[in-house]
Amino acid sequence: GCIDIEETDDLDKLTGLLSEKQVQTDFEKSVRTAGSLSGFMMEIDIDNFTSFNESEGVETGNKVLNVLAEACRKCCTDGTKAYLLPGRKFLLMNLTQGSADSMRRIYSSLKQQIQAAEYDSNYAFMFTVSAGGIALYKDTSDISELLKKLTFSLNTAKLRGKNNMYLFNASEYNSHLYELDLENELRLSITNNFSGFRIFYQPVVDAKRLIEAGGTDPAGFKKKRKAR
């Protein structure tokens, strides 16, 4: 006889959400089907989760993860899927439809559900989430490039005060990449005996004392000398 082995989704044991491995699988399937992708990807992280775990305990931390996981599941409509990434970050992905407005509505819904869960627990726990999102329109980027952009977006949301969402901006991302390249070049220069740098001597002169001592007039002080 023969046995048919059905493909099953790779799930996280704690939250029951799809795993990082499944992100790659679903993305590749969508690319094979459509070629270019239009929709959105949204990464979500619990603010100060490491500190929360240390102060409240792992058991409470796991409860918070499941609260957010359930909130993400409730937002999974019209083909949106929820995943748990390494570092306990959550990913919502829809590669067929959705927009920046869709992500704003989802983020607002997540915050409302978190507040409701806090109330139901009699405020046994309280936490906030930050999110970074990227809207796709006939996009042909690979998954690794999109995840880099999501990481930048999420980090930007945290740098801007946490408990908010940042939507990917290409101009700001390019500036970020330039700063990273410049930082790497500076490190390389230091390790190569400051290659690429030149030293110039630039004297610091007190113009007022120079005039009082009868020195050469710097530009801009001629009128003042004539008035005297």
HELIX and SHEET records of a PDB file:
HELIX    1   1 GLU A   20  ALA A   34  1                                  15    
HELIX    2   2 PHE A   49  GLU A   56  1                                   8    
HELIX    3   3 VAL A   58  LYS A   74  1                                  17    
HELIX    4   4 ALA A  100  ASP A  120  1                                  21    
HELIX    5   5 ILE A  143  LEU A  159  1                                  17    
HELIX    6   6 ALA A  170  THR A  191  1                                  22    
HELIX    7   7 ALA A  207  GLU A  212  1                                   6    
HELIX    8   8 LYS A  222  ALA A  227  1                                   6    
SHEET    1   A 6 LEU A  18  SER A  19  0                                        
SHEET    2   A 6 LYS A  81  LEU A  85  1                                        
SHEET    3   A 6 LYS A  89  ASN A  94 -1                                        
SHEET    4   A 6 LEU A  37  ILE A  46 -1                                        
SHEET    5   A 6 VAL A 129  ASP A 139 -1                                        
SHEET    6   A 6 MET A 165  LEU A 167  1                                        
END                                                                             
